[in-house]
Structure formats: structure tokens, C-alpha cells
Amino acid sequence: QVHLVESGGGLVQPGGSLKLSCTASGSIRSLYSMGWYRQAPDKQRELVATITTGDTVNYAESVKGRFTISTGNAKNTVHLQMNSLKPEDTAVYYCKVTDIGYYPSKVTWGQGTQVTVSS
């Protein structure tokens, strides 16, 4: 079983910055991608950013130019640097990893971390 530990959420004023981190551990076989999704109240969960082990990145249009996704040297940690935060970025942010060393591929979600952007 793959375990995810998220950190870095909190309360920040509009225009501020936060950095989220997520570390995968446990029965990791072959991580293919790691990423962040978010869910605001009364809305569906949506993609924020993803990165593959080949460093291919994908961003939601709403965060391009403001958020940066990256991985640590060990490739089992993913970071999301969030700058110029807006109230509409308020949501629970979830880490998601895909391990293709299992058949079928194993998708694991983190427990979520709250990000609140408010003055």
C-alpha cells in the first residue's frame, strides 16, 4: 500500500504564497505521475497540476503562471508552489499519485489539506 503525507496548507491573504508538499512512502513500485487536485465547497474535484517522472507538467488554465509543480530529488515528493493566490483558490487540495508498477495501475489519494485565501 502506498501512503501519502501532505503538508503546507493554511490561511493566506490574497496575493500571498503557500507551498504544499506531498511525500509518498510504503509499497512504491514505479511511480509514474504525481499531482494536485482541489475541491471547493459545492464543486467537483478538479485538476490543478500534474508532473510525470519524465518531468512532463500539466496545469489548469486558472493557475498557469501562478503555480509551479516540482518533485524532490528522490522523485517520491511533489511540491506545489502557489503564488499570487486568489480567493477562488480556496479549496481542499489533494495529492494524487499513480504507480504503474501494479496491474492495474494503483492510484492513491492523500487526505487533503485546506487552503484558504481570505483577507
N, CA and C atoms as an extended XYZ file, in Angstrom:
357
Properties=species:S:1:pos:R:3:atomname:S:1:resname:S:1:resid:I:1 pbc="F F F"
N         0.838       -1.191        0.000 N   GLN     1
C         0.000        0.000        0.000 CA  GLN     1
C         0.874        1.243        0.000 C   GLN     1
N         0.482        2.222       -0.809 N   VAL     2
C         1.210        3.488       -0.876 CA  VAL     2
C         0.556        4.480        0.076 C   VAL     2
N         1.379        5.155        0.864 N   HIS     3
C         0.877        6.155        1.809 CA  HIS     3
C         1.337        7.540        1.369 C   HIS     3
N         0.456        8.507        1.528 N   LEU     4
C         0.773        9.890        1.181 CA  LEU     4
C         0.615       10.775        2.406 C   LEU     4
N         1.588       11.648        2.606 N   VAL     5
C         1.514       12.627        3.683 CA  VAL     5
C         1.629       14.008        3.062 C   VAL     5
N         0.586       14.810        3.275 N   GLU     6
C         0.541       16.167        2.718 CA  GLU     6
C         0.827       17.182        3.814 C   GLU     6
N         1.368       18.316        3.410 N   SER     7
C         1.604       19.395        4.360 CA  SER     7
C         1.620       20.723        3.619 C   SER     7
N         1.474       21.810        4.390 N   GLY     8
C         1.672       23.138        3.832 CA  GLY     8
C         0.431       23.982        3.636 C   GLY     8
N        -0.739       23.439        3.900 N   GLY     9
C        -1.938       24.248        3.748 CA  GLY     9
C        -2.051       25.294        4.836 C   GLY     9
N        -3.046       26.168        4.690 N   GLY    10
C        -3.256       27.182        5.714 CA  GLY    10
C        -4.057       28.361        5.191 C   GLY    10
N        -4.009       29.427        5.971 N   LEU    11
C        -4.726       30.661        5.655 CA  LEU    11
C        -3.728       31.693        5.147 C   LEU    11
N        -4.063       32.319        4.035 N   VAL    12
C        -3.180       33.326        3.472 CA  VAL    12
C        -4.027       34.443        2.875 C   VAL    12
N        -3.474       35.643        2.864 N   GLN    13
C        -4.190       36.780        2.286 CA  GLN    13
C        -4.084       36.743        0.756 C   GLN    13
N        -5.040       37.350        0.077 N   PRO    14
C        -4.944       37.441       -1.394 CA  PRO    14
C        -3.612       38.050       -1.811 C   PRO    14
N        -3.029       37.455       -2.838 N   GLY    15
C        -1.717       37.895       -3.291 CA  GLY    15
C        -0.564       37.183       -2.617 C   GLY    15
N        -0.865       36.424       -1.585 N   GLY    16
C         0.179       35.723       -0.854 CA  GLY    16
C         0.590       34.415       -1.494 C   GLY    16
N         1.460       33.696       -0.797 N   SER    17
C         2.011       32.442       -1.319 CA  SER    17
C         1.919       31.340       -0.276 C   SER    17
N         1.822       30.132       -0.773 N   LEU    18
C         1.889       28.935        0.047 CA  LEU    18
C         2.599       27.860       -0.753 C   LEU    18
N         3.213       26.918       -0.041 N   LYS    19
C         3.841       25.780       -0.707 CA  LYS    19
C         3.300       24.500       -0.101 C   LYS    19
N         2.717       23.662       -0.935 N   LEU    20
C         2.229       22.359       -0.499 CA  LEU    20
C         3.266       21.288       -0.842 C   LEU    20
N         3.346       20.285        0.025 N   SER    21
C         4.241       19.160       -0.225 CA  SER    21
C         3.505       17.860        0.031 C   SER    21
N         3.897       16.843       -0.697 N   CYS    22
C         3.291       15.519       -0.543 CA  CYS    22
C         4.390       14.485       -0.732 C   CYS    22
N         4.537       13.600        0.259 N   THR    23
C         5.561       12.566        0.188 CA  THR    23
C         4.910       11.192        0.167 C   THR    23
N         5.326       10.387       -0.790 N   ALA    24
C         4.816        9.028       -0.925 CA  ALA    24
C         5.776        8.052       -0.259 C   ALA    24
N         5.214        7.060        0.428 N   SER    25
C         6.029        6.023        1.052 CA  SER    25
C         5.242        4.722        1.037 C   SER    25
N         5.882        3.671        1.520 N   GLY    26
C         5.214        2.374        1.563 CA  GLY    26
C         5.628        1.505        0.393 C   GLY    26
N         4.666        0.783       -0.149 N   SER    27
C         4.943       -0.205       -1.194 CA  SER    27
C         4.992        0.433       -2.578 C   SER    27
N         5.937        1.370       -2.738 N   ILE    28
C         6.096        2.044       -4.032 CA  ILE    28
C         6.839        1.109       -4.978 C   ILE    28
N         6.326        0.954       -6.181 N   ARG    29
C         6.994        0.116       -7.176 CA  ARG    29
C         7.548        0.960       -8.311 C   ARG    29
N         6.693        1.708       -8.963 N   SER    30
C         7.137        2.514      -10.098 CA  SER    30
C         6.205        3.712      -10.251 C   SER    30
N         6.525        4.790       -9.543 N   LEU    31
C         5.696        5.984       -9.647 CA  LEU    31
C         5.772        6.542      -11.063 C   LEU    31
N         4.618        6.855      -11.627 N   TYR    32
C         4.573        7.440      -12.968 CA  TYR    32
C         4.242        8.919      -12.916 C   TYR    32
N         3.269        9.275      -12.111 N   SER    33
C         2.907       10.681      -12.032 CA  SER    33
C         2.469       11.039      -10.625 C   SER    33
N         2.656       12.299      -10.304 N   MET    34
C         2.191       12.850       -9.041 CA  MET    34
C         1.509       14.169       -9.361 C   MET    34
N         0.547       14.523       -8.550 N   GLY    35
C        -0.142       15.762       -8.875 CA  GLY    35
C        -1.025       16.258       -7.763 C   GLY    35
N        -1.624       17.403       -8.016 N   TRP    36
C        -2.519       18.051       -7.067 CA  TRP    36
C        -3.860       18.323       -7.720 C   TRP    36
N        -4.892       18.060       -6.958 N   TYR    37
C        -6.262       18.365       -7.343 CA  TYR    37
C        -6.868       19.178       -6.211 C   TYR    37
N        -7.964       19.835       -6.486 N   ARG    38
C        -8.619       20.609       -5.429 CA  ARG    38
C       -10.127       20.517       -5.558 C   ARG    38
N       -10.766       20.711       -4.420 N   GLN    39
C       -12.223       20.681       -4.385 CA  GLN    39
C       -12.726       21.781       -3.479 C   GLN    39
N       -13.447       22.704       -4.067 N   ALA    40
C       -14.074       23.790       -3.313 CA  ALA    40
C       -15.471       23.342       -2.885 C   ALA    40
N       -16.023       23.997       -1.872 N   PRO    41
C       -17.378       23.630       -1.416 CA  PRO    41
C       -18.385       23.662       -2.562 C   PRO    41
N       -19.171       22.631       -2.657 N   ASP    42
C       -20.241       22.514       -3.652 CA  ASP    42
C       -19.728       22.468       -5.082 C   ASP    42
N       -18.449       22.109       -5.250 N   LYS    43
C       -17.896       21.970       -6.593 CA  LYS    43
C       -17.238       20.613       -6.752 C   LYS    43
N       -17.053       20.203       -7.991 N   GLN    44
C       -16.383       18.936       -8.249 CA  GLN    44
C       -14.882       19.086       -8.074 C   GLN    44
N       -14.230       17.957       -7.777 N   ARG    45
C       -12.785       17.972       -7.680 CA  ARG    45
C       -12.207       18.246       -9.067 C   ARG    45
N       -11.177       19.095       -9.107 N   GLU    46
C       -10.593       19.462      -10.384 CA  GLU    46
C        -9.068       19.376      -10.338 C   GLU    46
N        -8.490       19.159      -11.507 N   LEU    47
C        -7.042       19.105      -11.627 CA  LEU    47
C        -6.442       20.477      -11.400 C   LEU    47
N        -5.325       20.508      -10.663 N   VAL    48
C        -4.567       21.746      -10.505 CA  VAL    48
C        -3.284       21.645      -11.329 C   VAL    48
N        -2.498       20.600      -11.038 N   ALA    49
C        -1.236       20.413      -11.750 CA  ALA    49
C        -0.762       18.985      -11.565 C   ALA    49
N        -0.098       18.463      -12.596 N   THR    50
C         0.492       17.135      -12.501 CA  THR    50
C         1.895       17.159      -13.090 C   THR    50
N         2.701       16.198      -12.656 N   ILE    51
C         4.048       16.057      -13.190 CA  ILE    51
C         4.373       14.576      -13.279 C   ILE    51
N         5.010       14.184      -14.379 N   THR    52
C         5.389       12.784      -14.531 CA  THR    52
C         6.849       12.603      -14.132 C   THR    52
N         7.254       11.352      -14.033 N   THR    53
C         8.646       11.081      -13.704 CA  THR    53
C         9.577       11.551      -14.817 C   THR    53
N         9.030       11.792      -15.992 N   GLY    54
C         9.813       12.360      -17.094 CA  GLY    54
C         9.760       13.875      -17.116 C   GLY    54
N         9.202       14.453      -16.029 N   ASP    55
C         9.107       15.900      -15.844 CA  ASP    55
C         8.169       16.597      -16.828 C   ASP    55
N         7.232       15.856      -17.374 N   THR    56
C         6.177       16.489      -18.162 CA  THR    56
C         5.145       17.064      -17.203 C   THR    56
N         4.849       18.343      -17.359 N   VAL    57
C         3.927       19.006      -16.444 CA  VAL    57
C         2.654       19.422      -17.171 C   VAL    57
N         1.603       19.527      -16.397 N   ASN    58
C         0.310       19.945      -16.916 CA  ASN    58
C        -0.353       20.814      -15.858 C   ASN    58
N        -0.881       21.956      -16.262 N   TYR    59
C        -1.517       22.887      -15.335 CA  TYR    59
C        -2.933       23.204      -15.784 C   TYR    59
N        -3.792       23.439      -14.823 N   ALA    60
C        -5.090       24.001      -15.130 CA  ALA    60
C        -4.885       25.424      -15.627 C   ALA    60
N        -5.725       25.856      -16.547 N   GLU    61
C        -5.582       27.201      -17.106 CA  GLU    61
C        -5.642       28.264      -16.018 C   GLU    61
N        -6.450       28.019      -15.010 N   SER    62
C        -6.679       29.014      -13.962 CA  SER    62
C        -5.462       29.256      -13.079 C   SER    62
N        -4.478       28.352      -13.115 N   VAL    63
C        -3.316       28.510      -12.238 CA  VAL    63
C        -2.019       28.733      -13.009 C   VAL    63
N        -2.072       28.656      -14.330 N   LYS    64
C        -0.859       28.845      -15.132 CA  LYS    64
C        -0.248       30.212      -14.849 C   LYS    64
N         1.073       30.205      -14.671 N   GLY    65
C         1.777       31.442      -14.391 CA  GLY    65
C         1.811       31.819      -12.930 C   GLY    65
N         1.014       31.146      -12.114 N   ARG    66
C         0.978       31.446      -10.673 CA  ARG    66
C         1.468       30.266       -9.835 C   ARG    66
N         1.163       29.055      -10.268 N   PHE    67
C         1.539       27.855       -9.527 CA  PHE    67
C         2.666       27.126      -10.256 C   PHE    67
N         3.546       26.494       -9.489 N   THR    68
C         4.621       25.694      -10.061 CA  THR    68
C         4.682       24.349       -9.353 C   THR    68
N         4.635       23.273      -10.140 N   ILE    69
C         4.739       21.936       -9.568 CA  ILE    69
C         6.156       21.424       -9.798 C   ILE    69
N         6.687       20.698       -8.815 N   SER    70
C         8.030       20.146       -8.932 CA  SER    70
C         8.135       18.901       -8.075 C   SER    70
N         9.165       18.123       -8.318 N   THR    71
C         9.419       16.947       -7.498 CA  THR    71
C        10.753       17.093       -6.783 C   THR    71
N        10.906       16.337       -5.700 N   GLY    72
C        12.160       16.330       -4.991 CA  GLY    72
C        13.172       15.420       -5.683 C   GLY    72
N        14.392       15.414       -5.181 N   ASN    73
C        15.453       14.611       -5.807 CA  ASN    73
C        15.117       13.126       -5.821 C   ASN    73
N        14.444       12.659       -4.800 N   ALA    74
C        14.114       11.246       -4.705 CA  ALA    74
C        12.886       10.875       -5.524 C   ALA    74
N        12.252       11.838       -6.123 N   LYS    75
C        11.088       11.644       -7.002 CA  LYS    75
C         9.882       11.031       -6.294 C   LYS    75
N         9.911       10.958       -4.958 N   ASN    76
C         8.719       10.481       -4.259 CA  ASN    76
C         8.032       11.608       -3.500 C   ASN    76
N         8.489       12.829       -3.736 N   THR    77
C         7.890       14.002       -3.122 CA  THR    77
C         7.498       14.979       -4.217 C   THR    77
N         6.317       15.533       -4.099 N   VAL    78
C         5.859       16.542       -5.057 CA  VAL    78
C         5.511       17.815       -4.294 C   VAL    78
N         5.911       18.935       -4.856 N   HIS    79
C         5.641       20.244       -4.257 CA  HIS    79
C         4.741       21.053       -5.188 C   HIS    79
N         3.969       21.926       -4.580 N   LEU    80
C         3.178       22.872       -5.365 CA  LEU    80
C         3.407       24.256       -4.769 C   LEU    80
N         4.167       25.064       -5.465 N   GLN    81
C         4.396       26.443       -5.047 CA  GLN    81
C         3.272       27.298       -5.618 C   GLN    81
N         2.531       27.917       -4.734 N   MET    82
C         1.378       28.713       -5.140 CA  MET    82
C         1.634       30.181       -4.826 C   MET    82
N         1.708       30.992       -5.858 N   ASN    83
C         1.932       32.430       -5.712 CA  ASN    83
C         0.718       33.201       -6.207 C   ASN    83
N         0.661       34.461       -5.839 N   SER    84
C        -0.439       35.341       -6.273 CA  SER    84
C        -1.794       34.686       -6.030 C   SER    84
N        -1.965       34.163       -4.852 N   LEU    85
C        -3.185       33.429       -4.541 CA  LEU    85
C        -4.411       34.335       -4.554 C   LEU    85
N        -5.516       33.761       -4.996 N   LYS    86
C        -6.781       34.485       -5.106 CA  LYS    86
C        -7.827       33.792       -4.225 C   LYS    86
N        -8.856       34.506       -3.818 N   PRO    87
C        -9.914       33.866       -3.022 CA  PRO    87
C       -10.497       32.634       -3.706 C   PRO    87
N       -10.556       32.637       -5.024 N   GLU    88
C       -11.118       31.487       -5.740 CA  GLU    88
C       -10.199       30.265       -5.719 C   GLU    88
N        -9.003       30.413       -5.187 N   ASP    89
C        -8.118       29.257       -4.999 CA  ASP    89
C        -8.450       28.507       -3.706 C   ASP    89
N        -9.337       29.061       -2.912 N   THR    90
C        -9.732       28.411       -1.665 CA  THR    90
C       -10.376       27.060       -1.948 C   THR    90
N        -9.825       26.020       -1.333 N   ALA    91
C       -10.311       24.662       -1.559 CA  ALA    91
C        -9.523       23.699       -0.678 C   ALA    91
N        -9.977       22.468       -0.645 N   VAL    92
C        -9.159       21.393       -0.087 CA  VAL    92
C        -8.312       20.849       -1.227 C   VAL    92
N        -7.016       20.803       -1.019 N   TYR    93
C        -6.088       20.344       -2.046 CA  TYR    93
C        -5.673       18.905       -1.734 C   TYR    93
N        -5.781       18.054       -2.744 N   TYR    94
C        -5.486       16.633       -2.592 CA  TYR    94
C        -4.300       16.243       -3.471 C   TYR    94
N        -3.406       15.483       -2.894 N   CYS    95
C        -2.294       14.902       -3.643 CA  CYS    95
C        -2.765       13.573       -4.240 C   CYS    95
N        -2.303       13.296       -5.445 N   LYS    96
C        -2.654       12.037       -6.119 CA  LYS    96
C        -1.403       11.487       -6.778 C   LYS    96
N        -1.147       10.197       -6.584 N   VAL    97
C        -0.017        9.553       -7.253 CA  VAL    97
C        -0.506        8.323       -8.001 C   VAL    97
N         0.151        8.055       -9.115 N   THR    98
C        -0.149        6.869       -9.921 CA  THR    98
C         1.093        6.000       -9.994 C   THR    98
N         0.930        4.754       -9.564 N   ASP    99
C         2.033        3.797       -9.564 CA  ASP    99
C         1.732        2.755      -10.628 C   ASP    99
N         2.554        2.712      -11.681 N   ILE   100
C         2.314        1.782      -12.781 CA  ILE   100
C         3.044        0.464      -12.576 C   ILE   100
N         3.620        0.292      -11.382 N   GLY   101
C         4.256       -0.981      -11.086 CA  GLY   101
C         3.268       -2.050      -10.683 C   GLY   101
N         2.028       -1.657      -10.538 N   TYR   102
C         0.944       -2.592      -10.236 CA  TYR   102
C         0.093       -2.765      -11.491 C   TYR   102
N        -0.605       -3.931      -11.565 N   TYR   103
C        -1.576       -4.115      -12.637 CA  TYR   103
C        -2.902       -4.490      -12.018 C   TYR   103
N        -3.951       -3.680      -12.223 N   PRO   104
C        -3.877       -2.392      -12.928 CA  PRO   104
C        -3.110       -1.345      -12.118 C   PRO   104
N        -2.811       -0.239      -12.710 N   SER   105
C        -2.075        0.818      -12.028 CA  SER   105
C        -2.786        1.217      -10.742 C   SER   105
N        -2.001        1.556       -9.752 N   LYS   106
C        -2.557        1.912       -8.444 CA  LYS   106
C        -2.583        3.428       -8.312 C   LYS   106
N        -3.766        3.949       -8.042 N   VAL   107
C        -3.946        5.384       -7.801 CA  VAL   107
C        -4.210        5.588       -6.312 C   VAL   107
N        -3.452        6.476       -5.712 N   THR   108
C        -3.590        6.764       -4.287 CA  THR   108
C        -3.837        8.258       -4.094 C   THR   108
N        -4.797        8.562       -3.230 N   TRP   109
C        -5.126        9.955       -2.898 CA  TRP   109
C        -4.684       10.257       -1.468 C   TRP   109
N        -4.229       11.485       -1.261 N   GLY   110
C        -3.928       11.942        0.083 CA  GLY   110
C        -5.204       12.333        0.819 C   GLY   110
N        -5.046       12.705        2.075 N   GLN   111
C        -6.207       13.019        2.901 CA  GLN   111
C        -6.725       14.433        2.677 C   GLN   111
N        -5.933       15.254        2.009 N   GLY   112
C        -6.358       16.616        1.706 CA  GLY   112
C        -5.821       17.619        2.707 C   GLY   112
N        -5.525       18.806        2.216 N   THR   113
C        -5.071       19.894        3.081 CA  THR   113
C        -5.817       21.165        2.663 C   THR   113
N        -6.305       21.894        3.664 N   GLN   114
C        -7.130       23.065        3.391 CA  GLN   114
C        -6.266       24.274        3.050 C   GLN   114
N        -6.628       24.945        1.976 N   VAL   115
C        -6.029       26.224        1.609 CA  VAL   115
C        -7.142       27.258        1.594 C   VAL   115
N        -6.972       28.301        2.380 N   THR   116
C        -7.970       29.369        2.459 CA  THR   116
C        -7.299       30.688        2.130 C   THR   116
N        -7.838       31.364        1.132 N   VAL   117
C        -7.312       32.662        0.717 CA  VAL   117
C        -8.357       33.717        1.058 C   VAL   117
N        -8.038       34.525        2.052 N   SER   118
C        -9.017       35.486        2.539 CA  SER   118
C        -8.314       36.618        3.262 C   SER   118
N        -8.900       37.791        3.156 N   SER   119
C        -8.366       38.934        3.902 CA  SER   119
C        -9.076       39.065        5.246 C   SER   119
